[in-house]
């Protein structure tokens, strides 16, 4: 009897885990559909989720007045409690279409609002310059300058080199995406999730409508 009970419990736990994974995947697919340009043949996704800083959220009553009126069962306080239970998720097992899933350190170079700038003597050989660009692990600017250049000339040269670097990348390689562990309401009718790329981030509310997760409203967005 004990073995049979244990076997039944394992089946129930397995079914529950599979159901949770299915729901998370369906939500992530909705997030990807909104965040990733539709013409991207692929996109880079950081393999591990991150934990959302939901406790810092402040709801703007003016902005959310209509949303709260149309969704009276949405309780912001619920998500504070649920967020304390979340753990990081590895996305590699979720089979997300178009996603190239890798650890952050293995994400290819991308376009960044900020980059490390290394100024080199004008006499630096082409082979040395190209090797530095090729072997850099991060988005970086390696630029040869002349001793008599003014600060304005240097800044303009750096700007042009950043532009050249960005244009040298395929659109799919200009950014990466990272997705938080979703927070679900207790009735699993609502979910809050944050998505980030190299320079921007959005925290959004989704609602399950006729069995599909639909974007509702943005809690906040930021620029790095």
Number of C-alpha atoms within 10 A of each C-alpha: 6 7 8 9 10 11 12 12 12 12 12 12 12 12 12 12 12 12 12 12 14 13 15 18 17 16 23 22 17 16 20 19 11 12 15 18 13 10 8 12 11 16 20 25 25 24 22 19 19 19 19 22 13 20 12 8 13 10 12 10 10 8 12 14 12 10 14 14 10 10 12 8 12 18 13 15 10 13 20 17 15 15 20 14 8 16 13 13 17 16 19 16 11 16 12 16 11 14 20 16 22 17 13 15 10 12 20 15 17 22 23 18 12 13 12 11 14 12 14 13 11 11 9 12 10 10 8 10 14 11 10 15 16 9 8 12 13 16 20 21 21 18 19 19 17 13 8 8 11 10 9 9 13 17 12 12 16 20 13 12 17 23 12 12 17 17 12 12 14 11 17 16 18 21 22 23 23 19 26 22 23 25 26 21 22 13 9 11 15 23 24 25 23 26 22 22 22 17 15 14 19 17 21 18 19 21 22 15 11 7 9 13 21 18 19 14 15 16 19 14 13 10 11 11
